[in-house]
Amino acid sequence: MANSVSSANIIVSVKNLSFSRGSRKIFDDVSLDIQRGKITAIMGPSGTGKTTLLKLIGGQLYPDKGQIHVDGQNVHRLKTADLYTLRKRMGMLFQSGALLTDMNVYDNVAFPLREHTHLPESMIRTLVLMKLHAVGLRGARNLMPSELSGGMARRVALARAIALDPLMIMYDEPFTGQDPISMGALVHLIKSLNVTLGLTSIIVSHDVQETAAIADYIYVLSEGKIVGQGTPQQLEKSDSQWVQQFMNGYADGPVHFHYPANDYLDDLLASQ
Amino acid sequence: MLELLENLGKTTRSSFAKLGRGTFFLTHILTGISEVLPRPSLLMKQMYSVGVLSFLIITISGLFVGMVLGLQGFNILSDFGAEESLGVMVAASLVRELGPVVSALLFAGRAGSALTAEIGLMKATEQLSGMEMMAVDPIKRIISPRFLAGFLSMPLLAALFSAIGVMGGYMVGVGMLGVDDGAFWAQMQANIDFREDIINGVIKSVVFGFVVSWIALFEGYDAIPTSEGVSRATTRTVVNSAFSILGLDFILTALMFGDI
């Protein structure tokens, strides 16, 4: 089959991906592989298209050039029905949680089960409670999404993402805007779910410390290109100035503190 | 001058593109309806929020429109000594025109704007996108039941509007102005034709229900997912629905009653 990718260890393979929005190039000939059973992080400053990459992998956007294979299937060549079958095995955790606001926590987690399976309600109840217990929110099952804190909403969304026992989960900025306690809870959850459920996790994030603590492999993106990759230890020792600046959060470096502008003095002295 | 031409071209192109997206969206909704029918609970919930919750505004407006028709009709008809025809006048204007048109306008304002805002916000909060990633087609799961609910509610609401309006006309005409009770009903019964008047009115309200639901859902789905985008989309729903209702009303009336 022309669509198949040989290496069984690679679950997502991105080859020569180019994508642009309007005239802005978001990805320029990017290639990366994501290993089965591992936690792979994709990092980079805000606005480098990390979320776009997840949407491309999920088949919600089409690349201008290049291919993306998930579990051996070319995502953008699939028919809608096959793409939907594939998506049942991909969980995605949105930054906002994307919970359905007209249902309570229980029904949100039950939603994919009710849509895709014909399980009896008693079985669904058992499954939902198990998933909610795994994220520590079994007691919150009757709350509405509007009554949840940001961290709780994300955990409910995580329970929903694992409801159908997917092959992999994509996390979109899971740590952004979390207090230290819920951040810790999420870091722990992502790691433990990956181990206990045998998942593959893809984390898109710019929170260096938290991500580096649990990731097995990291790709660093900037301006549409991969500027560094390796294990967290390798990246810490990277001799790329750019990677050093990003990993250590220096204010100035290859990425300048100032937005491109005219010469400061000229600007100040310029008459209207 | 060149700029004017350029803008004209841009506007034309973008409105055709929008029409294309809208048509594609509509066919997608219609194919989704076959999946709504086996799950009546989805439809019931939407019938409640689209139809039942519009009940009050339709009833009250219908009552007042009917009462005003009674007053105005009486003034004009009494000049010709034809007060007894008040029943016909009230019923014909309601069943043929005011029932379908005014209830559709109210429906667009009450239910249409709510649909647009709801869908637009679901888009803005990534609920639609999230559903897609859960391998659930949001158009079939979210939009189709709402469309069907709007399409089915509209003729019922228009019928309610006309019925309450007739009661309003009766209250004013017979109750306050002293038109003969028997003549009011008998003339109405003799002169309102089932096919010519009632069926035509129902056809109008079915068409309006279809168009308003389509516009409202499409504007929500096509909205720019920001608070400003959703607010603009809601405005467009009301404005475009009003234009479509009034324009289509003229066309339908010309086809049904005109000898053009």
Interface residues (C-beta under 8 A of the other chain):
Chain A: K55 G58 Q60 Y84 T85 R87 K88 M90 G91 M92 F94 Q95 S96 A98 L99 L100 T101 F111 P112 E115 H116 A157 R160 L164
Chain B: M122 T125 E126 Q127 S129 G130 M131 E132 M133 M134 A135 V136 D137 R141
